[in-house]
Amino acid sequence: MNWAILATGTIAAKFADTVNGMKGKDRLAACGSRSREKAEAFGKKYGIPRAYGSYEELLRDEKVDAVYVATPNNMHYENCMACLEAGKHVLCEKPFTTNVKDGERLFAAAEERGLFIMEAFWIRHLPALKKMQELINQGGISQVGFARCDFGFVAVGAW
């Protein structure tokens, strides 16, 4: 699958590193920023062949199958909808939207167009969480009334 990255900040860099380290057919095909200079610098650093100075320009790239949306939280709905309207599959960074109605609109738009859309909530796939679910389902942990787990990382250079 040919991926594009919408925005070029810290979380976009983590996604670029991840895709570049994957084995298989997924590859980074394009990136877009609000300035051509930032897009070109990001593209050069991560070996991305096409860099665009606007999100609209990136979404016109017919060789892009899916877009990773890494823009600020308050822009997720607008950017995801633009991706769907351009016929692109979408993986959106957390939070998916800032309200339920916008999330419902995005899912409806994706379904209407036969496209995939998902929030990048990778924590649910961590081995520790899967093990906890397994223990609960097998009765190794009795009825759970409350659980609180904290997981995070230091975003060096994010601010």
DSSP file with accessible surface (Angstrom, degrees, kcal/mol):
  #  RESIDUE AA STRUCTURE BP1 BP2  ACC     N-H-->O    O-->H-N    N-H-->O    O-->H-N    TCO  KAPPA ALPHA  PHI   PSI    X-CA   Y-CA   Z-CA
    1    1 A M              0   0   85      0, 0.0    26,-2.4     0, 0.0     2,-0.7   0.000 360.0 360.0 360.0 138.1    0.0    0.0    0.0
    2    2 A N  E     -a   27   0A  39     24,-0.2    63,-2.5    61,-0.1    64,-1.9  -0.811 360.0-162.3 -92.1 113.9    1.3    3.5   -0.8
    3    3 A W  E     -ab  28  66A  36     24,-3.2    26,-3.6    -2,-0.7    27,-1.4  -0.712  10.9-165.0 -98.6 147.6    1.0    5.7    2.3
    4    4 A A  E     -ab  30  67A   0     62,-2.1    64,-2.9    -2,-0.3     2,-0.5  -0.920  14.1-139.8-121.9 153.3    1.1    9.5    2.6
    5    5 A I  E     -ab  31  68A   0     25,-1.5    27,-2.4    -2,-0.3     2,-0.8  -0.973   6.4-150.9-115.8 125.1    1.6   11.4    5.8
    6    6 A L  E    S+ab  32  69A   1     62,-2.8    64,-2.3    -2,-0.5    27,-0.2  -0.867  73.2  11.1 -97.6 105.4   -0.5   14.5    6.3
    7    7 A A        -     0   0    8     25,-2.9    25,-0.2    -2,-0.8    26,-0.1  -0.047  69.4-128.6 101.6 157.9    1.7   16.9    8.5
    8    8 A T        +     0   0   31     23,-0.1    -1,-0.1    -2,-0.1    25,-0.1  -0.040  58.2 121.4-133.4  34.3    5.3   16.5    9.4
    9    9 A G  S  > S-     0   0   42     61,-0.3     4,-1.9     1,-0.0     5,-0.1   0.020  79.4 -71.2 -87.0-163.7    5.6   16.8   13.2
   10   10 A T  H  > S+     0   0   51      1,-0.2     4,-1.7     2,-0.2     5,-0.1   0.896 130.5  46.8 -60.4 -46.5    6.9   14.5   15.9
   11   11 A I  H  > S+     0   0   52      1,-0.2     4,-1.9     2,-0.2    -1,-0.2   0.877 109.8  54.9 -69.6 -32.3    4.2   11.9   15.7
   12   12 A A  H  > S+     0   0    0     58,-0.2     4,-2.6     1,-0.2    -1,-0.2   0.890 105.2  54.1 -64.4 -36.9    4.4   11.8   11.9
   13   13 A A  H  X S+     0   0   17     -4,-1.9     4,-2.6     2,-0.2    -2,-0.2   0.899 106.1  51.6 -64.7 -39.3    8.1   11.1   12.3
   14   14 A K  H  X S+     0   0   91     -4,-1.7     4,-2.1     2,-0.2    -1,-0.2   0.907 110.8  48.4 -63.7 -40.7    7.4    8.1   14.5
   15   15 A F  H  X S+     0   0   28     -4,-1.9     4,-2.8     2,-0.2     5,-0.3   0.930 110.4  51.3 -64.8 -43.4    4.9    6.8   11.9
   16   16 A A  H  X S+     0   0    0     -4,-2.6     4,-2.6     1,-0.2    -2,-0.2   0.926 110.2  49.0 -60.5 -44.5    7.5    7.3    9.1
   17   17 A D  H  X S+     0   0   97     -4,-2.6     4,-1.3     1,-0.2    -1,-0.2   0.909 112.0  50.1 -59.8 -42.1   10.1    5.4   11.1
   18   18 A T  H  X S+     0   0   87     -4,-2.1     4,-0.5     2,-0.2     3,-0.4   0.949 112.5  44.2 -63.7 -50.5    7.6    2.6   11.7
   19   19 A V  H >< S+     0   0    6     -4,-2.8     3,-1.4     1,-0.2    -2,-0.2   0.929 112.0  53.5 -63.1 -41.7    6.6    2.2    8.1
   20   20 A N  H 3< S+     0   0   81     -4,-2.6    -1,-0.2    -5,-0.3    -2,-0.2   0.793 109.4  49.9 -63.9 -25.0   10.2    2.4    6.9
   21   21 A G  H 3< S+     0   0   64     -4,-1.3    -1,-0.3    -3,-0.4    -2,-0.2   0.489  91.8 102.6 -90.8  -3.1   11.1   -0.4    9.3
   22   22 A M    <<  -     0   0   83     -3,-1.4     2,-0.4    -4,-0.5    -3,-0.0  -0.494  64.8-136.8 -83.1 150.3    8.2   -2.7    8.2
   23   23 A K        +     0   0  206     -2,-0.2     2,-0.3     2,-0.0     3,-0.2  -0.824  65.4  49.7 -99.5 142.9    8.6   -5.7    5.9
   24   24 A G  S    S-     0   0   66     -2,-0.4    -2,-0.0     1,-0.1     0, 0.0  -0.871 104.0 -47.9 129.4-160.3    6.1   -6.1    3.2
   25   25 A K  S    S+     0   0  191     -2,-0.3     2,-0.2     2,-0.0    -1,-0.1   0.518  92.1 108.5 -94.7  -8.3    4.5   -4.0    0.5
   26   26 A D        +     0   0   58     -3,-0.2     2,-0.3   -24,-0.1   -24,-0.2  -0.524  43.4 162.5 -71.1 137.8    3.6   -0.9    2.6
   27   27 A R  E     -a    2   0A 111    -26,-2.4   -24,-3.2    -2,-0.2     2,-0.6  -0.990  43.8-104.1-152.3 158.0    5.7    2.1    1.7
   28   28 A L  E     +a    3   0A   6     -2,-0.3   -24,-0.2   -26,-0.2     3,-0.1  -0.750  38.8 167.0 -85.4 121.7    5.8    5.8    2.1
   29   29 A A  E     -     0   0A   0    -26,-3.6    21,-0.9    -2,-0.6     2,-0.3   0.679  59.1  -0.6-107.3 -26.7    4.9    7.5   -1.2
   30   30 A A  E     -ac   4  50A   0    -27,-1.4   -25,-1.5    19,-0.2    -1,-0.3  -0.991  50.4-159.8-160.3 159.7    4.3   11.1   -0.2
   31   31 A C  E     -ac   5  51A   0     19,-1.8    21,-2.5    -2,-0.3     2,-0.4  -0.978   9.9-159.4-142.9 154.9    4.1   13.6    2.6
   32   32 A G  E     +ac   6  52A   0    -27,-2.4   -25,-2.9    -2,-0.3     2,-0.3  -0.995  12.4 168.6-139.2 143.7    2.4   17.0    2.9
   33   33 A S        -     0   0    6     19,-2.1    25,-0.1    -2,-0.4    -2,-0.0  -0.845  50.7-100.3-138.0 176.1    2.9   20.0    5.1
   34   34 A R  S    S+     0   0  187     -2,-0.3     2,-0.4    20,-0.1    19,-0.1   0.573 111.6  44.6 -80.0  -6.1    1.7   23.5    5.2
   35   35 A S  S  > S-     0   0   33     17,-0.2     4,-2.1     1,-0.1     5,-0.2  -1.000  75.5-138.7-136.3 140.6    5.0   24.6    3.7
   36   36 A R  H  > S+     0   0   92     -2,-0.4     4,-3.0    17,-0.3     5,-0.2   0.887 104.2  58.1 -61.2 -37.8    6.9   23.0    0.8
   37   37 A E  H  > S+     0   0  139      1,-0.2     4,-2.3     2,-0.2    -1,-0.2   0.926 108.2  44.6 -60.4 -45.9   10.2   23.5    2.7
   38   38 A K  H  > S+     0   0  125      2,-0.2     4,-2.5     1,-0.2     5,-0.2   0.912 114.4  49.8 -65.1 -41.8    9.0   21.4    5.7
   39   39 A A  H  X S+     0   0    0     -4,-2.1     4,-2.9     2,-0.2    -2,-0.2   0.929 112.0  47.4 -62.9 -44.5    7.6   18.8    3.4
   40   40 A E  H  X S+     0   0  100     -4,-3.0     4,-2.5     2,-0.2    -1,-0.2   0.904 112.4  48.9 -65.7 -41.0   10.8   18.5    1.4
   41   41 A A  H  X S+     0   0   63     -4,-2.3     4,-2.3    -5,-0.2    -1,-0.2   0.925 114.3  46.1 -63.6 -44.2   13.0   18.3    4.5
   42   42 A F  H  X S+     0   0   16     -4,-2.5     4,-2.0     2,-0.2     6,-0.2   0.937 113.0  50.1 -63.4 -46.5   10.7   15.6    6.0
   43   43 A G  H  X>S+     0   0    3     -4,-2.9     5,-2.7    -5,-0.2     4,-0.7   0.904 111.1  48.5 -59.5 -42.7   10.6   13.7    2.8
   44   44 A K  H ><5S+     0   0  188     -4,-2.5     3,-0.7     1,-0.2    -1,-0.2   0.928 110.8  50.8 -64.0 -44.5   14.4   13.8    2.4
   45   45 A K  H 3<5S+     0   0  156     -4,-2.3    -1,-0.2     1,-0.2    -2,-0.2   0.861 120.6  33.9 -62.4 -36.9   14.9   12.6    6.0
   46   46 A Y  H 3<5S-     0   0   23     -4,-2.0    -1,-0.2    -5,-0.1    -2,-0.2   0.278 111.1-110.8-108.2  11.2   12.6    9.6    5.7
   47   47 A G  T <<5 +     0   0   62     -3,-0.7    -3,-0.2    -4,-0.7    -4,-0.1   0.856  58.6 159.6  66.9  36.6   13.2    8.7    2.0
   48   48 A I      < -     0   0   11     -5,-2.7    -1,-0.2    -6,-0.2   -19,-0.2  -0.820  32.7-150.4 -95.4 121.5    9.7    9.8    0.8
   49   49 A P  S    S+     0   0   78      0, 0.0     2,-0.4     0, 0.0   -19,-0.2   0.785  75.7  43.4 -68.0 -30.5    9.8   10.4   -2.9
   50   50 A R  E     -c   30   0A  57    -21,-0.9   -19,-1.8    -7,-0.1     2,-0.4  -0.968  62.2-175.8-124.5 130.7    7.1   13.1   -3.2
   51   51 A A  E     -c   31   0A  21     -2,-0.4     2,-0.4   -21,-0.2   -19,-0.2  -0.980   7.3-161.7-125.9 133.8    6.6   16.1   -0.9
   52   52 A Y  E     -c   32   0A  36    -21,-2.5   -19,-2.1    -2,-0.4   -17,-0.2  -0.919  20.6-144.7-121.0 143.3    3.8   18.6   -1.2
   53   53 A G  S    S+     0   0   17     -2,-0.4     2,-0.3   -21,-0.2   -17,-0.3   0.279  86.6  36.7 -87.9   9.2    3.5   22.1    0.2
   54   54 A S  S  > S-     0   0   31    -19,-0.1     4,-1.7     1,-0.1   -20,-0.1  -0.982  74.5-127.0-154.4 154.2   -0.3   21.8    0.9
   55   55 A Y  H  > S+     0   0   28     -2,-0.3     4,-2.3     1,-0.2     5,-0.2   0.885 111.1  56.2 -68.0 -38.0   -2.6   19.1    2.1
   56   56 A E  H  > S+     0   0  118      1,-0.2     4,-0.9     2,-0.2    -1,-0.2   0.906 105.9  50.6 -61.0 -42.3   -4.9   19.6   -0.9
   57   57 A E  H >4 S+     0   0   53      1,-0.2     3,-0.8     2,-0.2     4,-0.3   0.922 109.7  50.8 -62.2 -43.7   -2.0   19.0   -3.3
   58   58 A L  H >< S+     0   0    0     -4,-1.7     3,-1.9     1,-0.2    -2,-0.2   0.918 105.2  56.3 -60.4 -43.3   -1.1   15.8   -1.5
   59   59 A L  H 3< S+     0   0   19     -4,-2.3    -1,-0.2     1,-0.3    -2,-0.2   0.698  98.9  61.3 -68.8 -14.9   -4.7   14.5   -1.7
   60   60 A R  T << S+     0   0  171     -4,-0.9     2,-0.7    -3,-0.8    -1,-0.3   0.558  75.3 112.6 -83.9  -7.3   -4.6   14.9   -5.5
   61   61 A D    X   -     0   0   13     -3,-1.9     3,-1.4    -4,-0.3    -3,-0.0  -0.538  53.8-162.9 -70.4 110.1   -1.8   12.4   -5.8
   62   62 A E  T 3  S+     0   0  184     -2,-0.7    -1,-0.2     1,-0.3    -3,-0.0   0.633  83.7  64.9 -72.0 -13.4   -3.4    9.4   -7.5
   63   63 A K  T 3  S+     0   0  135    -34,-0.1     2,-0.5     2,-0.0    -1,-0.3   0.507  81.5  94.9 -87.7  -3.5   -0.6    7.1   -6.4
   64   64 A V    <   +     0   0    4     -3,-1.4   -61,-0.2    -6,-0.2     3,-0.1  -0.778  45.1 175.9 -91.3 126.2   -1.5    7.4   -2.7
   65   65 A D        +     0   0   63    -63,-2.5    24,-2.3    -2,-0.5     2,-0.3   0.806  66.7  17.0 -93.0 -40.8   -3.8    4.7   -1.4
   66   66 A A  E     -bd   3  89A   0    -64,-1.9   -62,-2.1    22,-0.2     2,-0.4  -0.973  63.6-146.9-139.4 151.6   -4.0    5.7    2.3
   67   67 A V  E     -bd   4  90A   0     22,-2.7    24,-2.5    -2,-0.3     2,-0.6  -0.972   6.6-148.9-125.3 132.2   -3.2    8.7    4.4
   68   68 A Y  E     -bd   5  91A   6    -64,-2.9   -62,-2.8    -2,-0.4     2,-0.7  -0.893  20.9-147.2 -94.3 117.6   -1.9    8.9    8.0
   69   69 A V  E     +bd   6  92A   0     22,-2.5    24,-2.5    -2,-0.6   -62,-0.1  -0.799  31.1 160.7 -92.9 113.8   -3.4   12.1    9.5
   70   70 A A        +     0   0   12    -64,-2.3   -61,-0.3    -2,-0.7   -58,-0.2  -0.045  30.8 125.5-122.2  28.2   -1.0   13.6   12.1
   71   71 A T  S    S-     0   0    8      1,-0.2     5,-0.1   -64,-0.1    22,-0.1  -0.265  74.2 -65.1 -80.5 172.4   -2.3   17.1   12.2
   72   72 A P    >   -     0   0   69      0, 0.0     3,-2.4     0, 0.0     4,-0.5  -0.241  54.4-107.3 -57.7 150.1   -3.4   18.9   15.5
   73   73 A N  G >  S+     0   0   84      1,-0.3     3,-1.4     2,-0.2     4,-0.4   0.824 116.8  57.3 -49.3 -43.7   -6.4   17.3   17.2
   74   74 A N  G 3  S+     0   0  122      1,-0.3    -1,-0.3     2,-0.1     4,-0.3   0.606 106.3  51.6 -70.8  -7.1   -8.8   20.1   16.3
   75   75 A M  G <> S+     0   0   55     -3,-2.4     4,-2.7     1,-0.1     5,-0.3   0.471  81.3  94.9-102.6  -4.9   -8.1   19.5   12.6
   76   76 A H  H <> S+     0   0    1     -3,-1.4     4,-3.0    -4,-0.5     5,-0.3   0.903  84.0  47.8 -58.4 -46.9   -8.7   15.7   12.5
   77   77 A Y  H  > S+     0   0   65     -4,-0.4     4,-2.7     2,-0.2     5,-0.3   0.970 115.5  44.2 -59.5 -53.0  -12.3   15.8   11.4
   78   78 A E  H  > S+     0   0  114     -4,-0.3     4,-2.0     1,-0.2    -2,-0.2   0.914 117.7  44.7 -58.1 -45.8  -11.7   18.3    8.6
   79   79 A N  H  X S+     0   0    8     -4,-2.7     4,-2.1     2,-0.2    -1,-0.2   0.908 113.4  49.2 -69.8 -40.4   -8.5   16.5    7.4
   80   80 A C  H  X S+     0   0    0     -4,-3.0     4,-2.5    -5,-0.3    -2,-0.2   0.921 111.1  50.2 -64.1 -42.9  -10.0   13.0    7.6
   81   81 A M  H  X S+     0   0   25     -4,-2.7     4,-2.9    -5,-0.3     5,-0.2   0.917 108.9  52.2 -63.0 -40.1  -13.1   14.1    5.6
   82   82 A A  H  X S+     0   0   34     -4,-2.0     4,-1.4    -5,-0.3    -1,-0.2   0.907 109.4  50.3 -62.0 -40.2  -10.9   15.7    3.0
   83   83 A C  H  <>S+     0   0    0     -4,-2.1     5,-2.6     2,-0.2     3,-0.3   0.937 112.0  46.8 -62.5 -46.2   -9.0   12.4    2.7
   84   84 A L  H ><5S+     0   0    0     -4,-2.5     3,-1.9     1,-0.2    -2,-0.2   0.917 109.7  53.0 -62.8 -43.3  -12.2   10.4    2.3
   85   85 A E  H 3<5S+     0   0  125     -4,-2.9    -1,-0.2     1,-0.3    -2,-0.2   0.790 107.2  53.7 -63.3 -25.8  -13.6   12.9   -0.3
   86   86 A A  T 3<5S-     0   0   41     -4,-1.4    -1,-0.3    -3,-0.3    -2,-0.2   0.402 122.8-108.1 -87.2   0.9  -10.3   12.4   -2.2
   87   87 A G  T < 5S+     0   0   44     -3,-1.9     2,-0.4     1,-0.3    -3,-0.2   0.737  72.1 139.3  82.3  24.8  -10.9    8.6   -2.2
   88   88 A K      < -     0   0   14     -5,-2.6    -1,-0.3    -6,-0.1   -22,-0.2  -0.805  54.3-122.4-105.8 142.3   -8.1    7.7    0.3
   89   89 A H  E     -d   66   0A  57    -24,-2.3   -22,-2.7    -2,-0.4     2,-0.4  -0.458  37.1-140.4 -69.5 155.4   -8.2    5.2    3.1
   90   90 A V  E     -de  67 117A   2     26,-2.8    28,-1.5   -24,-0.2     2,-0.5  -0.975  29.5-178.6-134.6 133.7   -7.4    6.9    6.5
   91   91 A L  E     -de  68 118A  30    -24,-2.5   -22,-2.5    -2,-0.4     2,-0.4  -0.990  26.3-163.9-120.0 114.4   -5.5    6.1    9.7
   92   92 A C  E     -de  69 119A   0     26,-2.9    28,-3.5    -2,-0.5   -22,-0.1  -0.864  16.4-122.5-108.0 134.1   -6.0    9.1   12.0
   93   93 A E        -     0   0   21    -24,-2.5    28,-0.1    -2,-0.4   -22,-0.1  -0.226  58.0 -47.5 -63.8 159.4   -3.9    9.8   15.1
   94   94 A K  S    S+     0   0   55     26,-0.4    -1,-0.1    25,-0.1     2,-0.1  -0.435 118.5  44.0 -72.7 148.7   -5.6   10.1   18.4
   95   95 A P  S    S-     0   0   47      0, 0.0   -19,-0.1     0, 0.0    -2,-0.1   0.668  71.9-156.2 -75.5 149.5   -8.1   11.5   19.2
   96   96 A F  S    S-     0   0   19      1,-0.1     2,-0.3    -2,-0.1   -16,-0.1   0.935  74.0 -19.7 -55.9 -52.9  -10.1   10.5   16.2
   97   97 A T        -     0   0   22    -21,-0.1    -1,-0.1   -20,-0.1   -23,-0.1  -0.903  61.5-114.5-144.8 174.9  -12.4   13.5   16.6
   98   98 A T  S    S+     0   0   97     -2,-0.3     2,-0.3   -25,-0.1     3,-0.1   0.473  96.8  24.8 -95.5  -1.4  -13.3   16.0   19.3
   99   99 A N  S  > S-     0   0   70      1,-0.1     4,-1.6     0, 0.0     3,-0.1  -0.988  77.3-114.2-157.1 160.9  -16.9   14.8   19.5
  100  100 A V  H  > S+     0   0  106     -2,-0.3     4,-2.7     1,-0.2     5,-0.2   0.892 109.6  58.8 -63.9 -43.0  -19.1   11.8   18.7
  101  101 A K  H  > S+     0   0  128      1,-0.2     4,-2.3     2,-0.2    -1,-0.2   0.904 106.2  48.5 -56.4 -45.0  -21.1   13.4   15.9
  102  102 A D  H  > S+     0   0   22      2,-0.2     4,-2.2     1,-0.2    -1,-0.2   0.903 110.6  51.7 -63.9 -39.5  -18.0   14.1   13.9
  103  103 A G  H  X S+     0   0    7     -4,-1.6     4,-2.4     1,-0.2    -2,-0.2   0.931 109.6  49.3 -60.8 -43.9  -16.8   10.5   14.4
  104  104 A E  H  X S+     0   0  109     -4,-2.7     4,-2.4     1,-0.2    -2,-0.2   0.899 109.4  52.3 -63.0 -39.2  -20.2    9.2   13.2
  105  105 A R  H  X S+     0   0  119     -4,-2.3     4,-2.5    -5,-0.2    -1,-0.2   0.902 109.7  49.2 -63.8 -41.2  -20.0   11.5   10.1
  106  106 A L  H  X S+     0   0    0     -4,-2.2     4,-2.5     2,-0.2    -2,-0.2   0.928 111.3  48.2 -65.2 -45.3  -16.5   10.2    9.2
  107  107 A F  H  X S+     0   0  110     -4,-2.4     4,-2.6     1,-0.2    -2,-0.2   0.913 112.9  49.1 -62.2 -40.5  -17.6    6.5    9.6
  108  108 A A  H  X S+     0   0   50     -4,-2.4     4,-2.7    -5,-0.2    -2,-0.2   0.918 111.4  49.1 -64.3 -42.6  -20.7    7.2    7.4
  109  109 A A  H  X S+     0   0    7     -4,-2.5     4,-1.5     2,-0.2    -2,-0.2   0.900 112.5  48.1 -64.3 -40.2  -18.6    8.9    4.8
  110  110 A A  H  X>S+     0   0    3     -4,-2.5     5,-2.9     2,-0.2     4,-0.7   0.940 113.1  47.2 -65.5 -45.8  -16.1    6.1    4.7
  111  111 A E  H ><5S+     0   0  162     -4,-2.6     3,-1.0     1,-0.2    -2,-0.2   0.925 109.3  54.1 -62.4 -42.6  -18.8    3.4    4.5
  112  112 A E  H 3<5S+     0   0  152     -4,-2.7    -1,-0.2     1,-0.3    -2,-0.2   0.851 115.9  39.3 -59.3 -33.7  -20.6    5.4    1.7
  113  113 A R  H 3<5S-     0   0   97     -4,-1.5    -1,-0.3    -3,-0.2    -2,-0.2   0.413 111.7-115.9 -98.2  -1.7  -17.3    5.4   -0.3
  114  114 A G  T <<5 +     0   0   62     -3,-1.0     2,-0.3    -4,-0.7    -3,-0.2   0.842  69.0 140.1  69.7  34.1  -16.2    1.9    0.5
  115  115 A L      < -     0   0   28     -5,-2.9     2,-0.4    -6,-0.2    -1,-0.2  -0.753  52.6-120.3-111.7 157.2  -13.1    3.2    2.3
  116  116 A F        +     0   0  115     -2,-0.3   -26,-2.8    -3,-0.1     2,-0.3  -0.765  30.8 175.7 -93.0 136.1  -11.3    2.1    5.5
  117  117 A I  E     +e   90   0A  13     -2,-0.4     2,-0.3   -28,-0.2   -26,-0.2  -0.996   5.5 161.9-140.7 140.2  -11.0    4.6    8.4
  118  118 A M  E     -e   91   0A  67    -28,-1.5   -26,-2.9    -2,-0.3     2,-0.3  -0.992  37.7-117.0-155.8 147.6   -9.5    4.0   11.8
  119  119 A E  E     -e   92   0A  62     -2,-0.3     2,-2.5   -28,-0.2   -26,-0.2  -0.685  35.7-118.8 -82.0 141.1   -8.1    5.8   14.8
  120  120 A A        +     0   0   11    -28,-3.5     2,-1.2    -2,-0.3   -26,-0.4  -0.357  57.6 149.6 -80.3  62.8   -4.5    5.0   15.5
  121  121 A F    >   +     0   0   86     -2,-2.5     3,-0.9     1,-0.2     4,-0.1  -0.609   8.6 161.5 -97.6  73.7   -5.2    3.5   18.9
  122  122 A W  G >   +     0   0  102     -2,-1.2     3,-2.3     1,-0.2     4,-0.2   0.689  54.0  84.1 -71.8 -17.2   -2.4    1.0   18.9
  123  123 A I  G >  S+     0   0   48      1,-0.3     3,-2.0     2,-0.2     6,-0.2   0.863  79.8  65.3 -58.4 -33.6   -2.5    0.4   22.7
  124  124 A R  G <  S+     0   0  149     -3,-0.9    -1,-0.3     1,-0.3    -2,-0.1   0.662 100.3  53.2 -65.5 -12.2   -5.3   -2.1   22.3
  125  125 A H  G <  S+     0   0  102     -3,-2.3    -1,-0.3    -4,-0.1    -2,-0.2   0.358  78.7 122.7-103.6   4.9   -2.8   -4.4   20.4
  126  126 A L    <>  -     0   0   46     -3,-2.0     4,-2.3    -4,-0.2     3,-0.4  -0.419  68.8-126.3 -66.9 140.9   -0.1   -4.4   23.1
  127  127 A P  H  > S+     0   0  106      0, 0.0     4,-2.6     0, 0.0     5,-0.2   0.869 108.6  57.1 -56.0 -37.2    0.9   -7.8   24.4
  128  128 A A  H  > S+     0   0   77      2,-0.2     4,-2.2     1,-0.2     5,-0.1   0.911 108.5  45.7 -63.4 -40.6    0.3   -6.8   28.0
  129  129 A L  H  > S+     0   0   47     -3,-0.4     4,-2.6    -6,-0.2     5,-0.2   0.925 112.2  50.8 -68.6 -41.9   -3.3   -5.8   27.3
  130  130 A K  H  X S+     0   0  104     -4,-2.3     4,-2.3     1,-0.2    -2,-0.2   0.913 110.8  49.7 -61.9 -40.1   -4.0   -9.0   25.3
  131  131 A K  H  X S+     0   0  104     -4,-2.6     4,-2.7    -5,-0.2    -1,-0.2   0.916 109.8  50.8 -64.9 -42.1   -2.6  -11.1   28.2
  132  132 A M  H  X S+     0   0   62     -4,-2.2     4,-2.3     1,-0.2    -2,-0.2   0.936 111.2  48.1 -61.7 -44.3   -4.8   -9.2   30.7
  133  133 A Q  H  X S+     0   0   88     -4,-2.6     4,-2.7     1,-0.2    -1,-0.2   0.905 110.9  51.8 -62.9 -39.5   -7.8   -9.9   28.5
  134  134 A E  H  X S+     0   0   82     -4,-2.3     4,-2.1    -5,-0.2     6,-0.3   0.927 109.3  49.2 -62.1 -46.4   -6.8  -13.5   28.2
  135  135 A L  H  <>S+     0   0   59     -4,-2.7     5,-2.1     2,-0.2     6,-1.2   0.907 113.1  47.0 -62.0 -41.0   -6.5  -13.9   32.0
  136  136 A I  H ><5S+     0   0   61     -4,-2.3     3,-1.3     4,-0.2    -2,-0.2   0.953 112.8  48.8 -65.2 -46.9   -9.9  -12.3   32.6
  137  137 A N  H 3<5S+     0   0  138     -4,-2.7    -2,-0.2     1,-0.3    -1,-0.2   0.821 112.2  48.6 -65.2 -30.6  -11.6  -14.4   29.9
  138  138 A Q  T 3<5S-     0   0  137     -4,-2.1    -1,-0.3    -5,-0.2    -2,-0.2   0.449 117.1-111.0 -88.6  -1.8  -10.1  -17.7   31.3
  139  139 A G  T < 5S+     0   0   57     -3,-1.3    -3,-0.2    -4,-0.4    -2,-0.1   0.560  82.1 127.0  85.0   6.8  -11.1  -16.8   34.9
  140  140 A G  S   <S+     0   0   60     -5,-2.1     2,-0.4    -6,-0.3    -4,-0.2   0.741  78.8  39.9 -68.4 -21.9   -7.5  -16.3   36.1
  141  141 A I  S    S-     0   0   72     -6,-1.2    -2,-0.2    -5,-0.1    -1,-0.2  -0.999  93.4-132.3-125.0 127.2   -8.7  -12.9   37.3
  142  142 A S        -     0   0  100     -2,-0.4    -3,-0.1     1,-0.2    -2,-0.1   0.052  59.4 -35.0 -67.7-170.7  -12.1  -12.8   39.0
  143  143 A Q        -     0   0  187      1,-0.1     2,-0.5    -4,-0.1    -1,-0.2  -0.165  64.5-137.8 -52.5 127.3  -14.8  -10.2   38.2
  144  144 A V        +     0   0   65     -3,-0.2     3,-0.1     1,-0.2    -1,-0.1  -0.791  27.8 172.3 -92.4 123.9  -13.1   -6.9   37.4
  145  145 A G        -     0   0   78     -2,-0.5     2,-0.3     1,-0.4    -1,-0.2   0.749  69.6  -0.6 -98.8 -29.8  -14.9   -3.9   38.9
  146  146 A F        -     0   0  171      2,-0.0    -1,-0.4     0, 0.0     2,-0.3  -0.976  58.7-179.4-160.8 140.3  -12.3   -1.2   38.1
  147  147 A A        -     0   0   65     -2,-0.3     2,-0.4    -3,-0.1    -3,-0.0  -0.994   3.8-172.2-142.5 140.3   -8.9   -1.0   36.4
  148  148 A R        +     0   0  183     -2,-0.3     2,-0.4     2,-0.0    -2,-0.0  -0.987   9.7 173.8-134.3 126.3   -6.6    1.9   35.8
  149  149 A C        -     0   0   98     -2,-0.4     2,-0.5     2,-0.0    -2,-0.0  -0.993  13.7-158.6-130.9 138.6   -3.6    1.6   33.7
  150  150 A D        +     0   0  126     -2,-0.4     2,-0.4     2,-0.0    -2,-0.0  -0.968  15.6 169.2-118.5 132.9   -1.2    4.4   32.6
  151  151 A F        +     0   0  124     -2,-0.5     2,-0.3     2,-0.0    -2,-0.0  -0.993  16.8 130.3-141.1 131.9    1.0    4.0   29.6
  152  152 A G        -     0   0   60     -2,-0.4     2,-0.3     2,-0.0    -2,-0.0  -0.956  34.3-139.4-163.8-177.5    3.0    6.8   28.0
  153  153 A F        -     0   0  112     -2,-0.3     2,-0.6     2,-0.0    -2,-0.0  -0.975  32.7-100.6-151.5 159.6    6.3    8.1   26.7
  154  154 A V        -     0   0  126     -2,-0.3     2,-1.6     1,-0.1    -2,-0.0  -0.766  29.3-144.6 -86.6 119.5    8.3   11.3   26.7
  155  155 A A    >   -     0   0   23     -2,-0.6     3,-1.9     2,-0.0     4,-0.3  -0.642  20.6-153.7 -86.0  83.5    7.8   13.1   23.4
  156  156 A V  T 3  S+     0   0  124     -2,-1.6    -2,-0.0     1,-0.3     0, 0.0  -0.363  75.2   5.7 -61.8 128.4   11.3   14.6   23.1
  157  157 A G  T 3  S+     0   0   70      2,-0.1    -1,-0.3    -2,-0.1  -147,-0.1   0.558  91.4 121.3  78.2   6.4   11.3   17.7   21.0
  158  158 A A    <         0   0   35     -3,-1.9    -2,-0.1     1,-0.1  -148,-0.1   0.783 360.0 360.0 -73.6 -26.0    7.5   17.8   20.7
  159  159 A W              0   0  264     -4,-0.3    -1,-0.1     0, 0.0    -2,-0.1  -0.752 360.0 360.0-123.2 360.0    7.2   21.3   22.3
